[in-house]
Amino acid sequence: MNTEATAASAQELRARMVEKVRGDGFATNPRVERVLRQMPRHEFVPEADLQTAYHPFEAVITHRFADGTSLSCASAPFVVAMMLDQLDVQPGHRVLEIGAGTGYNAALLAELTGDSRLVTTIDADPEVTEQARRNLNAAGYGHTHVVTGDGTHGVPENGPYDRIIATVSPWDIPPSWWQQLAPAGRMVLPLRWRGQTRAVALAERGGKLVSDGVELCGFVPMTGDTEGERTAPITDDGTVSLHWDRDQPIDPAKLRGVLDTPHTSRWSGHMMVANEPFDGIWLRLTAEDSRTCRINAHPNVPRELVTPLAPMRSPALADGESLAYVTQHRHRTEEGPRWELGAIGHGPNAAALADRLVEVIEHWAHAREQRPTIIAYPADAASTEHDYGATIEKRHSRLAVTYTPEPDQPAKNHQRF
């Protein structure tokens, strides 16, 4: 294919990509839509064919660890659009990106801020930064600051920053990011807690960060000294595992073999259609129960042993020698197949844990569109000023996950995890 035909094909595919992204409710900011339409994404992922480069819902993996897992990638365009909507970059803003990727996101940020000299992107892997630098130079964004180093330290010499965005997933908010964020600035971070990841848009408000957007996402975990997620198998062959946080008193040794014990089932009566999102249950669980964690089951695990709602990642509760997880049961109806949400528990406290999961499912079903407010405080903050929800203790920060209580709920329900 000649150069002119390639350019025409790329432009057409890029236009289709943006239309599909907008059709799913992303790129709602006209400026974000404009830069997505203009930026030649395929030039940042030359190893991918045009169809792959412009697929609206798939990432392009560019570097892998030795075990084959993803080290770096170009995020799916819908995720890029979602996070840029959240970030709300204005002309003249100084921006720090944690995770350089291919340089594509940094180029978009340069267009949004109006000057590539105002954009700094950092990555720990020199191969990643070399590729990003090469791509940015070729695309005309050579003044972008591309730094090789530990992203948890930020890049103080180019700050303070009006906007900070992470395109890798941190478990914690490092002190340097707080220090390098300008007053009234914003961060957009794919934060991990209780086994799940959310793109959280956080606005600086007098020494704390308050969310105004919380969206489901998935990113490569960030390397460095901020890690606090724990993982361990609970079956002898390692095909079923739990994921929890360092502030939770979960002992995997006590849960080894728990799935071999008799189970207790509870059903909520709430039905779902195929592919209906259920992630809101997990999010609400993190605010309502300190025992929330994640269960992973390999696809080849027998259904007689474990049947979580989504085998590779489902919400669960762990307490001592007991475990319960969210599950589903298929029903045939006149309108077609429906799936009832429920819970399965194992261990001496199985019934109580399963009942608790069903209770939270009911809370979620009563207000499915409700999203929590996430408030982040430095770990040494004297107090956390919220009355309802949970405080999750991290190494460098505290996360308060709060839902506004319904009128029939108590005014205070503050858990410290």
N, C-alpha and C positions, 0 to 999 in steps of 0.2 A: 504494500500500500504506500502511495507517495505521501509526502509531507502535508500537502494541502488536504488530501482526503482524510489523513489521520487527524488533523486539526478540526476538520468539520465534524468527524465522528465524535471526537472528544467533546466538542461544544454541545452537540446534540445529547450525548449521554449525560453531560453535566447538567443540562437543563432538565432532563428527565429525573435525575437524582434529586435536584432541588424541589421539583414538584412533588415527588413522593415523600420527601422529608417534610415539606410543608403540609402535605395531606395528612400526615400523622401527628400534626400539631407542634412541629419544631420549626426553627428559623422564623419565629413570629416577629422578631425585631427586623424591620426593613433593611437596616444596615448589615445585619448578619446575612440575610438573604442575598443582598447585593454582592458581598465578598465571596460567598459560596458560588454564586453564578460566574464570577470573574476568575477565580483562582484555578489554574490548571493542575488539579490534584494528581493526574497521571504522571506529571513530571517529578513528583516527590516519591512516587513508588514505581520506578522504571522497570522493576522486575515483574510487575503485575500487568496482565493484559487490560485493555480499556474497560471491558465489562466488569472486571474485578475492581479496578481502581474506582469506578463510579457506582458500585453497588451501594445503595443508600443505607443498608442495614448490616453490612459485614465489614469487619476490620481486616486490614492487610498486615499479616505478621511479617516483620522485616528482620528480626534477630531472635534466636532461640538459645536457651541454656543447653548444656550438654545432654540433659535428659529429654530434650525435645519440647519442653514447656516454653511458653512465650516469654521473651525478655523485653522486647520492644515491638511496637506496631503502630500503624496509622489507624487511629480509632475510626469506628464506623461513622459515616457522615451525619447520621441522625444524632449520635452522641456529641459530636463536635458542635453541631448546631444548638443542641439543648444546653450545653455548658456555656457557649458563647452568649446565648440568650440570658442565662443566669448571671454571667459576669458583667454585662452591660458596660463594655469599654466605650469611653467617650474620646473624641479627638484631644490629643495632648496628654492623655494618661500615660503614666509610666507603668509597665507591666512586667511581672516576673512569672515565667512558666517553669514548673518543676516537671522534668521529663521531656527531653527534646524530641523524641520520636524521629520522624523524617524531616522535620522542619516545616511541615505543612501548617500546623497550628500556629507556629510563630509567624509565618507569612500572613495568615489571616489576621492575627493580632496586630501586625504592622500596618495592615490596611485599615483596621478599625481605629487605631490610635493616630494614624496619619504620618508616622515617622518611624522607620525601622530602628533608628538609634534609641528609641524609647523602650524597646523590647529586649529582654534578657531571657534566655532559655538555658537551663542547666541539666546535665545528665551525668551519672557516675561512670557510664561506659564510654571509653574513648572512641570505639567504633561507631557508636550511635551519634556522638557529637560530630565526628568527622563527616558522616553521611549527611547530617542535618546542615552543617556548615556548607558542604558542597552543593546541596540542593538549594539552599537559600541564596548562595552566590549566583548560581545559574539562573535563578528566577528573578534576580534583581533586588534582593533584600540583603545584600552583603554587609550592611551596617548593623544588622542584628547582632547582639552580643551572644555568642555561643560559648558556654563555659563547661569545662569538664571538671566535675567535683561532686561532693556529697550534697544532694539537694536539701537535706535536712538543715544545712547551714545557711541556705539561701545565698544571695550575692549582695552583701551589704554595701559594697562600693558603688553600686548602681542604684541604690534605693534612696529614699523610701519609695515604695510602690503604691500606686493608687489601686492596682488590681494584682492579685496573686491567684494563679490557677495551677492545679496539679493534674497532670495527665497520667500519673501513676497513683496507686491507691495507698495512702498513708493510714496507719492505724491510729496515729496520734497527730497533734498539731505541734510541731517543734517550736521552742521559744523564739528562734530566729525569725520565724514567719510573723509572729506577733510583733516583734521589734522592728521588722522592716516594712510593715504595713502602715501606710499613712493614716492619720486620723480621718474617720468617715470612709475609709477604704473598704474594699470587698475582697473576699476570698471565695473561690469555688473549688471544693475539695471532694474527691470520691472517698469519703471516710468509711472505715470499717468498724462496726461494733456488733456484738452478738451474732457473728457469723454471716452478716449481710453487708452489702456495700450500697451507699447512697451518695449521689452527687448533691452536696449541701451547699447552697449559696448563703454565705455568712457576711453580714454587714457589721462593721466596727461601731460599737456604741458605748463609749465611755469605759474602755477597759475590758469589755466582753464582746463576744461575737454572737449575733442573733440571726437566725435563719429567716429567709423569706422565700425559700424554695427547697424542696426535698424530692429528688427523683431517683428511681431505681437505675442502677448502672452496674457495670463490671469492668475492672481494670486490673492490669498487672500489679501485684503488690509492690509497694515501695521498699527498696533496700535501705539499710542504715540502722541507726540506733533507736528508732521509734517503734519497733515491732513489739506487739503485746498479745498477739493471737496465739492460742495454744491448740494443738491438734494431737489426737491419739486414737488408735484403733480400739474398738470394743468387741471385736470378734477375733478368734485365734488366727484366722487367715488374713486379717487386715482389710477385708472387703467392706466393712462398715466402720465409719469413724465419726468422732465428734469434734467440733470446733467451738472454742469458747474463749473468753478473755481472761487476762491475768488477774483481774479483780474478783473473779468468781471462784468460790471454793468447790470446784468440781474435781473429783478424784477419779480418773478413768479406770484405775485398778478396781474400784468398787463396782464399776459397770461392766467389767469384762464378763461376757457370757450372759448378760441380763436378757438379751433377746431370745435366749433358749428357755426362759421361764414362761409360765402361762401368761396370757395377755388379757387385758380388759379393754373393751371397745365402748366408745361413746359416740353418739351421732347428734348433729346439731339441727337437722331439719332444713338447713340452708343449702339450696341447689345452685350449681354453676353449670354454664354451658362450656363446650370445648374451647380451650385456649383462653378462658377468662382469667385475667390476672388475679392472683391471690396474695401478692407480696405485701399488701396492706395489713394482713393478719400478722405477719412477721414484724412489721414496723410497730404496730400497736403493742405486740407482745413485749418489745424492748422497753416500752414505757410502763407496762403494767406488771411485769413479773421478772424478778431478778435472776431467775433460773434459766432464762432464754438462751438457747445455743443453736447450733446447726448440726443436723445429721446428714451424712453422705453415705449412700449405698451404691456400690458398684452395680452396673446394669445386669450383671450375671448372677447377682445374689438371688436365691430362691424366694419367691413371694411368700412362701410359708414362714420365712424367717422375719422379713421386714417389708412393709409396703408404704413408705413415705409418699406424700403428695407429689413431690418431684424428687426422684431417687437421688440425684447428684447434689441436691441442696434443698433441704426443707427445715422449717422451724421445729424446735423441740424444747422440752423442759427436762432438766437433769437435777435430781435431788438425792444425794446420798447414793443408795443402791437402787434407785428407781429412775425410770426414763419414760417419757411419753412424747409422741410426735404426731404432727398433723397428717391426716390421711384422707382418702376419698373412697366412695362406693358408687358404682354406676347403677343408674336406674333407667328403665325403658319407659318413656312417656309418649303420649300422642304427639307431642311437639318434637320428639326426637330424644336422643340420649341426654341425660342429665347426671351430674355427679354431686353427691351429697358430701359435704364436708364433715369430718369427724376427727377423732383422736384414738390412738392405740397406746396403752400403757403397759409397762412391764415392771416387775419388782414389788416390794412390799407396799409402796405408796402409789401403785399404778392407778387405782380408781380416782384418787384425789387429783393426780396430775392430769389425767385424761379429762376429768370434769373441769379443771381449770382451763385447759386449752379450749374446750367447747364454750366456756364462758367468754373468753376473749374473742373467739370466732363470732359470737353473738354481738359483742360490742362493736366489732368491725362491721358486721352486716348491717347494723343499725345506722351507721354513718360511714359508708364505704369511701366517699370522696374526701373525708376529713384527713388533713395532714397535720402532723405535729409541728411544734416549734422546737428547734434545736438551739440551745444556748450553750456556748462554749466559754468557760472561764479558765484562766491560768490555774495550774494545780495548787498554787499557794494563795489563791483568793481566799479572803476571810470568810466569805459566805456565798451561797448560791441562792439567788432571790427568786425562787419559784415555789409554788405551793402544791402543784399537782404533777405527778409523773415520777421520773427516776433520775438519779444522778449516777453516772457511770464514771468510775475513777480510772483515769489513764495516767501515764507517767508524767506528762508535762501539762495535762489539761484535765478538766472535768467537763463532761457532756451532760446537760440536762435535757431530757427528752420528755416533752410535755404536750398533752392534749387538753384542750379546753373542756372541762367536765360538762356533761349534759345536765339539764336542770334537775334530774332525779338522782344525780350522783353526788357524793359528799364533796364539800368544798376543798378538803385537803386529803391528799393521798400520796404523800411524799416518801419515796423509797430511796435509801442510800445503799448502793450495791457495794 
